Amino acid sequence: MEGLQVASRLDAGQIQEAVDLIDAVTAHDGLSPVSEHVFLHLRHGGDAHGKHFLLHEGGALVGYAHLDVTDEVEGPSAEIAIAPQARRQGLGTDLITAILDATPRRDMRLWAHGEQADAGTWAKAMGFRHARTLWQMRRSLLAPLPAASFPDDVVLRTFVPGQDDDEWVALNAIAFADHAEQGDWTLDDLHRRMAEPWFSIPGFLVAADRDTGRMLGFHWTKIHGFIDSSELHPHVHDAIGEVYVVGVDPTLQGKGLGKALTLAGLHHLRSRGLVQSMLYVDATNTGAIVMYENLGFARWDVDVMYRYQSEA
């Protein structure tokens, strides 16, 4: 395809081009065309387990796609961004065709952020079927917020870098054993996120056994945007807190530890002056959805995953 570049690693100029394109799409659509996971890989130039597809026209980047091939069970997954002024010209179809050609078994998942009818129609026309839906839920932090109540033998503290890293990765793996995208995180995945500008130790909460110190659960919060505007960080939109990851030792499920950790994180986000919080949850995880609804969250938006249906 004319104007198409494919690479596992990107140089600084290519990274900036792709970031600028994603920012333009986000500003136009009101939501990012790629996930945080993909954006992190992009900002760090990529790695051996992914491929970047850059489509140029007239010297300008008009299309970007990322192919992740790390999941050998579920198959490769892709996310795509097309410049607003270059849409409805077949560029998205060209990019997806190039990605399919780069996957030996043509077994691919495609994420669409936001439940957009056009995306579903386009994906179906290309041979994809709906496979998974993630809910984004939101809650006002100005509304009454119950206290976080922990058993007497549990202590709440903050994550200690260099001390908790290995234990956290191990607990995260067993807490999300049925969710590969989260449960397969490595130390490198943890450290990559800890190096991000948004990382905050006070917002990374750990529940531990008071006597043994064993990690029992955690709530990693995140803040999108900036609370205070400045020349370095212009106030583009209101900051919003996120229930980023809540995990509990599976042997302790049903004892209210997940609820307590969630509430503790929400109180932390409120203490930072935030007025709104969000989270993502699989639409099939009815137990978690009920818990979040009981805590005042309501469905706000959805992300949809499509899987390619090979004629073979």
C-alpha positions as CSV (number, residue, x, y, z in Angstrom):
1,M,0.0,0.0,0.0
2,E,1.5,3.4,-1.0
3,G,2.4,5.5,2.0
4,L,2.2,2.7,4.5
5,Q,5.0,2.1,7.0
6,V,5.1,-0.9,9.4
7,A,7.6,-1.1,12.3
8,S,8.1,-2.7,15.7
9,R,10.0,0.3,16.9
10,L,9.3,4.0,16.1
11,D,11.7,6.9,16.2
12,A,11.0,10.1,18.1
13,G,9.5,11.8,15.0
14,Q,7.2,8.9,14.2
15,I,6.1,8.8,17.9
16,Q,5.2,12.5,17.9
17,E,3.3,12.1,14.6
18,A,1.2,9.3,16.0
19,V,0.6,11.1,19.3
20,D,-0.5,14.2,17.5
21,L,-2.9,12.2,15.3
22,I,-4.4,10.5,18.4
23,D,-4.8,13.8,20.1
24,A,-6.6,15.3,17.1
25,V,-9.0,12.3,16.9
26,T,-9.6,12.5,20.6
27,A,-10.4,16.2,20.4
28,H,-12.8,15.6,17.4
29,D,-14.6,12.6,18.7
30,G,-14.6,13.3,22.4
31,L,-12.8,10.0,23.2
32,S,-9.5,8.4,22.5
33,P,-9.3,6.0,19.6
34,V,-6.8,3.8,21.4
35,S,-6.5,2.3,24.9
36,E,-4.1,3.3,27.6
37,H,-2.1,0.1,27.0
38,V,-1.6,0.9,23.3
39,F,-0.8,4.6,24.1
40,L,1.9,3.5,26.6
41,H,3.5,1.3,24.0
42,L,3.4,4.0,21.4
43,R,4.9,6.7,23.7
44,H,7.8,4.3,24.5
45,G,8.4,3.5,20.8
46,G,7.0,0.0,20.8
47,D,8.5,-3.4,21.6
48,A,9.2,-6.7,19.9
49,H,5.6,-8.0,20.6
50,G,3.8,-5.3,18.6
51,K,3.7,-3.6,15.3
52,H,2.8,0.0,14.3
53,F,1.1,0.9,11.0
54,L,1.5,4.4,9.9
55,L,-0.3,5.6,6.8
56,H,0.7,8.9,5.1
57,E,-0.9,11.0,2.4
58,G,0.6,14.1,1.1
59,G,3.4,14.0,3.7
60,A,0.9,14.0,6.6
61,L,0.0,11.0,8.9
62,V,-3.7,10.3,8.3
63,G,-3.9,6.8,9.7
64,Y,-2.3,4.9,12.7
65,A,-2.9,1.3,13.9
66,H,-1.3,-0.8,16.6
67,L,-1.2,-4.6,16.4
68,D,-0.5,-6.5,19.7
69,V,0.5,-10.1,19.3
70,T,1.2,-11.0,22.9
71,D,-1.9,-13.1,23.6
72,E,-1.3,-16.5,22.0
73,V,-4.7,-17.8,23.3
74,E,-7.1,-15.0,22.3
75,G,-5.1,-14.0,19.3
76,P,-3.7,-10.6,18.1
77,S,-5.7,-7.4,18.9
78,A,-5.7,-4.1,16.9
79,E,-6.7,-0.5,17.5
80,I,-6.9,2.1,14.8
81,A,-7.1,5.9,14.4
82,I,-8.0,7.8,11.2
83,A,-7.7,11.6,10.9
84,P,-11.1,13.2,10.9
85,Q,-10.5,15.0,7.6
86,A,-9.4,11.7,5.9
87,R,-12.4,9.5,6.8
88,R,-14.9,7.8,4.5
89,Q,-12.1,7.3,1.9
90,G,-11.4,3.6,2.5
91,L,-8.3,4.3,4.6
92,G,-9.6,2.4,7.6
93,T,-10.4,-0.6,5.4
94,D,-6.9,-0.4,3.9
95,L,-5.2,-0.4,7.3
96,I,-7.3,-3.3,8.7
97,T,-6.6,-5.3,5.5
98,A,-2.8,-4.7,6.0
99,I,-3.1,-5.8,9.6
100,L,-5.0,-9.0,8.7
101,D,-2.3,-9.7,6.1
102,A,0.3,-9.4,8.8
103,T,-1.4,-12.0,11.0
104,P,-0.6,-15.5,9.8
105,R,-3.9,-17.1,10.9
106,R,-6.0,-13.9,10.2
107,D,-7.4,-14.4,13.7
108,M,-7.7,-10.9,15.0
109,R,-9.6,-8.8,17.6
110,L,-10.5,-5.1,16.9
111,W,-11.4,-2.6,19.6
112,A,-13.7,0.3,19.0
113,H,-13.9,2.9,21.8
114,G,-17.4,4.1,22.4
115,E,-20.5,2.3,21.2
116,Q,-20.5,3.9,17.7
117,A,-23.0,2.5,15.2
118,D,-20.8,3.4,12.3
119,A,-17.9,1.4,13.8
120,G,-20.1,-1.7,14.3
121,T,-21.5,-1.5,10.7
122,W,-18.0,-1.0,9.3
123,A,-16.6,-3.9,11.4
124,K,-19.4,-6.2,10.3
125,A,-18.9,-5.3,6.6
126,M,-15.2,-6.3,7.0
127,G,-16.1,-9.7,8.4
128,F,-15.9,-9.0,12.1
129,R,-18.4,-10.1,14.7
130,H,-19.2,-8.6,18.1
131,A,-17.2,-10.4,20.8
132,R,-17.0,-8.3,24.0
133,T,-18.3,-5.1,25.6
134,L,-16.7,-3.0,28.3
135,W,-18.8,-0.6,30.3
136,Q,-17.5,2.8,31.4
137,M,-19.3,3.7,34.6
138,R,-19.2,7.0,36.5
139,R,-20.1,8.4,39.9
140,S,-20.2,11.9,41.4
141,L,-17.8,12.4,44.3
142,L,-20.0,15.2,45.6
143,A,-22.7,12.6,46.4
144,P,-22.7,11.0,49.9
145,L,-19.9,8.4,50.1
146,P,-20.0,5.6,52.8
147,A,-17.0,5.1,55.0
148,A,-14.5,2.4,54.1
149,S,-14.8,-0.3,56.7
150,F,-12.0,-2.9,57.0
151,P,-11.8,-5.9,59.4
152,D,-9.6,-5.4,62.5
153,D,-6.9,-7.8,61.2
154,V,-6.5,-5.8,57.9
155,V,-4.4,-2.6,57.6
156,L,-4.7,-0.1,54.8
157,R,-1.5,1.4,53.5
158,T,0.1,2.8,50.4
159,F,2.1,0.8,47.9
160,V,5.9,0.8,48.5
161,P,7.9,0.8,45.3
162,G,10.8,-1.6,45.4
163,Q,9.2,-3.5,48.3
164,D,5.8,-4.5,47.0
165,D,6.5,-4.9,43.2
166,D,6.9,-8.7,43.1
167,E,4.1,-9.4,45.5
168,W,1.8,-7.1,43.7
169,V,2.4,-8.7,40.3
170,A,1.8,-12.2,41.9
171,L,-1.5,-11.1,43.5
172,N,-2.6,-9.3,40.4
173,A,-2.1,-12.5,38.4
174,I,-4.2,-14.7,40.7
175,A,-6.9,-12.0,41.2
176,F,-7.3,-11.7,37.4
177,A,-6.5,-15.2,36.4
178,D,-9.6,-15.2,34.1
179,H,-8.8,-11.8,32.5
180,A,-5.5,-12.2,30.5
181,E,-5.2,-8.5,29.6
182,Q,-4.9,-7.6,33.3
183,G,-3.6,-10.8,34.8
184,D,-0.7,-11.2,32.5
185,W,1.0,-8.0,33.6
186,T,4.7,-8.4,34.3
187,L,7.1,-6.4,36.4
188,D,7.9,-4.4,33.2
189,D,4.2,-3.6,32.8
190,L,4.0,-2.4,36.4
191,H,7.2,-0.3,36.1
192,R,6.1,1.2,32.8
193,R,2.9,2.6,34.4
194,M,4.8,3.7,37.5
195,A,7.0,5.8,35.2
196,E,4.0,7.6,33.8
197,P,3.3,11.3,34.8
198,W,0.0,10.3,36.4
199,F,1.4,7.8,38.8
200,S,0.9,8.7,42.4
201,I,2.0,6.6,45.4
202,P,-0.8,8.0,47.7
203,G,-3.3,6.8,45.1
204,F,-2.0,3.2,45.1
205,L,-3.7,1.6,48.1
206,V,-2.8,-1.8,49.6
207,A,-4.8,-3.9,52.1
208,A,-2.5,-6.2,54.1
209,D,-2.7,-8.7,56.9
210,R,-2.0,-6.8,60.1
211,D,0.1,-9.6,61.6
212,T,2.0,-11.1,58.6
213,G,2.0,-8.1,56.3
214,R,0.8,-10.3,53.4
215,M,-0.9,-8.3,50.6
216,L,-4.6,-9.2,50.5
217,G,-5.9,-6.7,48.0
218,F,-5.3,-3.4,46.3
219,H,-6.9,-0.4,44.7
220,W,-4.8,1.6,42.2
221,T,-6.5,4.9,41.5
222,K,-5.7,7.2,38.6
223,I,-6.4,10.9,37.8
224,H,-7.0,12.0,34.2
225,G,-6.3,15.6,33.4
226,F,-5.1,18.2,35.8
227,I,-6.8,19.7,38.9
228,D,-4.9,23.0,38.7
229,S,-4.1,24.8,35.4
230,S,-0.7,26.2,34.7
231,E,1.5,27.1,31.8
232,L,3.0,23.6,31.8
233,H,-0.4,21.9,32.1
234,P,-3.2,24.0,30.6
235,H,-6.6,23.1,32.0
236,V,-8.1,21.5,28.9
237,H,-10.9,19.6,30.7
238,D,-12.0,18.9,34.2
239,A,-9.9,16.3,35.9
240,I,-11.6,13.0,36.7
241,G,-10.6,10.2,39.0
242,E,-10.5,6.6,38.0
243,V,-11.0,3.3,39.8
244,Y,-8.1,2.0,37.8
245,V,-7.6,-1.5,39.2
246,V,-9.2,-3.2,42.2
247,G,-7.9,-6.7,43.0
248,V,-8.5,-9.1,45.9
249,D,-7.0,-12.5,46.8
250,P,-9.6,-14.9,45.4
251,T,-9.7,-16.8,48.7
252,L,-11.1,-13.7,50.4
253,Q,-13.9,-13.0,47.9
254,G,-17.3,-12.3,49.4
255,K,-15.9,-10.7,52.6
256,G,-16.4,-7.2,51.5
257,L,-12.7,-6.4,51.0
258,G,-13.2,-5.3,47.4
259,K,-16.0,-2.9,48.4
260,A,-13.9,-1.4,51.2
261,L,-10.9,-0.9,49.0
262,T,-13.1,0.7,46.3
263,L,-14.5,3.1,48.9
264,A,-11.1,3.9,50.3
265,G,-9.9,4.8,46.8
266,L,-13.0,7.0,46.2
267,H,-12.3,8.9,49.4
268,H,-8.7,9.4,48.3
269,L,-9.9,10.8,44.9
270,R,-12.4,13.1,46.7
271,S,-9.6,14.3,49.0
272,R,-7.7,15.5,45.9
273,G,-10.5,17.9,45.1
274,L,-12.1,15.8,42.4
275,V,-15.8,15.8,41.8
276,Q,-16.2,12.9,39.4
277,S,-15.0,9.3,39.2
278,M,-15.0,6.6,36.5
279,L,-14.2,2.9,36.0
280,Y,-14.3,0.2,33.4
281,V,-15.9,-3.2,33.9
282,D,-16.8,-6.1,31.6
283,A,-20.4,-6.1,30.7
284,T,-20.7,-9.8,31.6
285,N,-19.3,-9.2,35.1
286,T,-22.7,-8.8,36.6
287,G,-21.4,-9.2,40.2
288,A,-19.0,-6.3,39.9
289,I,-21.6,-4.2,38.1
290,V,-24.1,-4.7,40.9
291,M,-21.5,-3.8,43.5
292,Y,-20.5,-0.6,41.6
293,E,-24.2,0.3,41.1
294,N,-24.7,-0.1,44.8
295,L,-21.9,2.3,45.3
296,G,-23.6,4.9,43.1
297,F,-22.0,4.3,39.8
298,A,-24.1,4.3,36.6
299,R,-23.3,3.3,33.0
300,W,-21.8,6.1,31.0
301,D,-20.3,4.7,27.8
302,V,-19.0,1.4,26.3
303,D,-16.0,0.0,24.4
304,V,-16.7,-2.9,22.0
305,M,-14.4,-5.7,20.8
306,Y,-14.9,-7.3,17.4
307,R,-13.4,-10.6,16.3
308,Y,-12.5,-11.4,12.7
309,Q,-14.4,-14.2,11.1
310,S,-12.2,-15.9,8.6
311,E,-14.0,-17.6,5.6
312,A,-11.8,-20.6,6.3
